[in-house]
């Protein structure tokens, strides 16, 4: 199965960008493609992890370390370059990011051993760190803050598209095509080059009045700390879910469920990504205080299904986990972006998004390393058992933060962010 961001977003396109000039519509969907590519890049190795483990004799901890290098490098990049695009322009920052991702994909494509893969993941983290926040911010710039919920839905759907290609197409190439350790990355490289050309054609959007950039970390006004905390916890919970699916999903399918077909396992994982996109588009009008309880329930039921699937070796329960995890991820991620779009002004938006992504990727990398360590010490089933309540608890914390954020102030008619004075 394959589909484009435009196809996923068609019902929204008319609502948000249908009346825009053609150039703005192209820019909007180019940035959506950058988001899709970022998540395709991050998940490209998912179907290949069992092959790395078998061919290179890797422990579960080292396998999850390959995954974790990416978000942990992202944390460093966001700390140093988090507000870069506010100074040099969205286009310039996205270009730097896509070029860095291309270097990472090339290293994967020719990797003879795990050392090349680890360095490649570092370049992928650099690339996504430089492009993800400015691409998201530019989409909000084009569509406007009033469309933040719908833009968040399209952003979530775009990431889902990228992950579908990573898991479904990647699984097919690993199972049925030659050179299973390498071919999937050559396909990704071709798409990276196409997107690079599209990004090059974006308008040069540097603000002449912007300050000269210098490394100084992420700066977020104190009045936005409440919004940043709520968005960060919400997206962190979704990324922790993603860490389980992307770093351990293929290994769980092979070792605990008993599926020896990489395409079948990849297809089941891809179902989760399709659900993410469908739920994002279907739920764009659902208020945060409704979406987050649904996300929490879906996360709790999903991990219950995964624990039962591991003990019963049930492919059906593993599929149920992927569906429920997709619902939880989608609502948590879109909710976090909606918070940023609603409360962060344009001149602080990229920096605010970087702060949110920094926390989320730190949680994702830490989750992957922790679960890999638990799997090495006690097996994958043990890692699932200990990880499930922690991630469900994080989803509950996201719900609490959002309820606090949007509660009406005394005497106020509308919800406002909780300011830290």
N, C-alpha and C positions, 0 to 999 in steps of 0.2 A: 504494500500500500504506500502511495506517495501523494502528497498534495502540497500546494503552495501556500504561503502566508496570505496572498491575495484571496485565494479560495476560502481559507478559514475566516478571513475578516470581511468578506463581501457584505454581509448585512450591516456591518458597522461602517464600512467605507463610505456609504452614502450619507450616513449620519454625521461622520466626523470630517471627512476630507472630500466629499463629493462636490462641494462648492468651491474647493480650493483651486488655484491655478495648477496647471499640469505639472509645472516644475516642483511645486510644494508637495503634490501627491507623490511624485517620484521620490522626492527626498524622504517623505514619511515612510514609504515602503522600503526604501533602501536601508533606513535605520532599523526597520523591523527585520530585514534580512540579516543585518549585522548581529542582532540579538539571536536569531535562529542559528547563525553560523557559530556564534560564541558557544552556545549549548551543544551544537553538533561537535565542535572541537573538544569540549569538555568530556563528552560521552563517547567519543570515537573509539576509545580503547575498551569500552565495556564488554563487547562480545569477544574480545581478544584476550582478556585476563586469564581465562582457563588455559589458553594455549601458552601464554607466557609462563604460567605456573608449571605446566607440564614440561615444556621444552627447556626452560631455563632453571627448573627445580627451585621455584620461589616459594617461600612460606606465605601464609595469608597476610602476615604483617607487611612483608615486602611488597606483595601485590597491592594491598590497600595504600601503601606508601606511594606507589606510582600515581594513584588517584589523588592522594593528599598533597603531593607537591604542588599541584595546580592551585587549589584554594589558598594554601599557605603562602605561595609566592604572590598571589593576588592581594593578600593582606598587606604585604610589604609595599606593593605597587600603589595600593590605595592610600596607604599612610603617607607616601612620599609624593605621589602624583594625583591625589584625589580630586583636587580642584583645578587640574591643569587645563581642562577644556574651557573653564570660565575665563582663563587668561589668553590662551592661544587660539581658541575657537573649537567648536565641536568637530568640524571636518578634519582639522590637523591632528587632533588627538585620536580620532577614529582611524585615520590613515596609519599612524604609528602602530596602533593596536593590531590592525589587520596584517601589516607587514611582519610584526613579531609572531603572530599566530602562524603565518606561512612558514617562517623559519622552524617553528616547533613541529609543524606537520611534516616538513621535509626530514627532520631528524627521526621522527617515528617511521617514516616511509623507508628509510635506509638502515634502520637500527639493527645492528648485529647482536646486541646484548642489552642488558637492563640499564647500563650506564647511559647509553644514548637516549633511551626512553625517559629516564629521569631528567636529563637536560632538556629534552623536548617538552616535557610537561612544564618545566620552568618557563620556557619561552611561551607556551600556550597561556600560562597564568599571567605573564607580562602582557601578552596581546589582549586578552579579555579584560584585564585590569585597566588598560588604556582606552578600550573602546566601549565597554558595556555601559558605564554611567553616562558618558556623553551621548551615546546613541539613544538611550532612554530619555535623557534630558531634551535632546533635539526633537524627539517625537512629541513630548509634552509642550515644547516651545511652539511647534507647528500647530498642534491641535488645540492648544489653550488649556489653562487650568480648569475651566468649566467642564471639559471633557475628560478629566483625570481618570474617572472610573472606566470609561470605554478605552482610553489609551492604555490603562493598566491591563484591561482584558486582552487587547491586541498584543501587548508586550508578552503577557503570559502565554498566549496562543503561539506567538512566534518562537518562544523558547521551546514550547512543546513540539513544534515542527522540527526544530533542530535535533531534539532528542529522538524523535521518531526515525529520522534518517540515520542517526548514530546507531540505534539499536536494531531497527528492522532491516535497513539496507546493509548495515555492518554485519548483522547476523547472517544474512544471505550470502554475502561475499566470503565470510569466514567458512561457512559450511559448504558452499557449492563452487566457489571460484578458485583459481589457482593462487598461490602465494598468500595464504590466509593471514600471515603475520604482517603483510605490507600493503596489499592491494587496496584495502579500504581507505588508507591514508592518501593514496594517489587520487582516488575519486574525490575525497575531501579537498585535496590541493587544487584540483580543477575548479571546484566551486569557489574556493577562497580567491582565486585569481579573477573570476568573474565579478565577485563582490568588490574586490579592490578597484576595478575599473569603475563600478557604479559609485563608490565612495569618492573616487577622484573627481567625479563630475558634480559632486555636491557644491553648493555655493560656498564661497570663502566668507565665513561668518564671524571672523574675529572682530570683537568690539574695539574700535580705535581708542575708546576711553578706558579700556581695561588696563589694570596695572600690569607691570612686567612680572612674569611668573618667576618665582624662585622656590626651591624646595622648602616647605614649611609645614607639611602635614595637612591634615584636614581641619578646616575651621568651620564650626557650626555655631550660629548665634544662640545664646542661652535661651531665648524665647522659643527655639525649635527643639530643645532637648527632649521635651515630652513626646513630640511627634517622632523624633528620631528613635527614641527608645521603643515606642510602640511598633514602628515599622521594622526596626531591626529584629525585635523578638519574633514578629510574625514571619518575616522572610527567613530568619534563622531556623525556625521550626520547619519551614518548607524545605530548606537546604539540608537539614539533618535527615529528613525523609529521603531526599535525593541521594544522599551519601549511601544509604542502605541499598537503594535500588541500583545505583550506578556502580558502586565499588564492589558490592557483594552479590548483586542480583544474579549475575551469570553463574557465579560459583555456587550460590544457594540452589539454583535450578539444576546444576550438574550433580552436586554432592549430596544435597538433602532431599531434593525432589526426585532425582534419578533420570533427568532428561539429558540424553547424550547428543541431542541435535541442537547446534548453536542457533540455527534459524528459528526453531520452535521456541527456544528460551528467549531469543531476541524479540520474537513476535509478541510473546506474553509481556515482556517488559515494555515493548512499544505500545501495547494497549494502555498502559499507565500514562504514556505521553499523549496519546490521542484523547484520553479522558481529561487530561490537564487542559488541552486546548478547547474541547467541547464545553467543559464546565466553565472555563474562563469567559467564553462568549455567551453562554446561557445565563450566567449569574451576574452580568455587569450592572444590573439594576438592583441587585440585592444589597441592602444596607450592611455596613460592617458588623453591626451588632447582631445581625442574623447570620451572616456568612461565617463568622468565626466560630459560633457554637456548632454549626454543621461541620466545619473543618475539624474541630476537636473530636466530635463523635466519629467521623470518618477515619481519623487517624487511630483512635482507640480500637475501633472494629477492625481496621486494617492489620494492625499488629497482632490482634487476637487471631486473625486468620493466618498470619505468617507463622506464629508459634504452633498453631495446630497443623499447618501444612508441613512444617519441619518434622513434627513428631509422627505424622501419618503418611509422609511422603506423597502428598496429594497435589497433583498439578492443578486441580480445580480450585483448591484453597489458595494456592500460590497466585492463580489468576485473580481470585477475589481480593487478595492483598494488593495486587497491582492496580486494580480498579479503585479500591478505597484509598490507596495512597495517592493516586492521581487526583481524586476529589480533594483530599486534604491539602496536598501541595498547591493545587490551583487556587483554592480559596485563600490560603495563607499568603501565597506570593502576591496575588492580585490585590489583596487587602493591604499589604505593606506598600505597594506602589501607589495605591489610591490615597493612602495617608500622606505620602510625600507630595503627590500632585495637588492635594487639597490645601496643605498647610505651608509648603515651602515656596517662597517667591522665586521668580525666574533667576535672579542674580545669585541665589544661594542653592539652586536646585541640584546642580551637578555635585557640589561639595556635600550636600545633604545625602544624595543618593550614594556617594562614595562612602560616607560614614556608615550608612545602613548596610551596604554590600560588604564593607570591611568586617563588621561583626558577623554577618551571615556566613561569609566564607571562612572566617576563623572557626566558627562552630562546625561548619561542614568538614573542614580539614581535620579538626580535632576529633569529630565523631568517627571519621574513616579510620584514623590511626588507632583510636581507642578500640573500636570494634575489630580491627585487624589484629591488635594485640590480644584481645579476648579470644578470637578465633584460633590464633596460633597456640595459645595456652590451653584452651579447653574445647576447641572445635567450633564449627560454624553454628551448630544448634545452641551452644552455650552463649555465643555472641548475640544471637537473636534474643534469647531469653533475658539477658541483662540489658540489652539496648532498648528493647521495646518500652518498658515503663519510663525510661529517661526521656525518650523522644515524645511519648504521649504527654508527659509532664510539661515539656517545653511548649507543646501545642496549647495546653491549658493555661500556661503563663501568658502566651500570646493573647488568648481570649481575655484574660484579666486586664492586661495592659490596654487593649483596645476599648474595653468597657470604661476604664478610667479616663482614657483620652477623649472619648466622644460624649461623656456624660455632660448634661447641661450645667453650666454654672448657675449659682443662685441668682435669680433675677434676670438671667439671659434667656433669650428666645431660641437661640440655636446653639449647636455644639461648638466648642472651641477647644483648641489644644491646651494641654496643661503646661503652662509656662513655668520655667524654673527661674526664679528671680535671683 
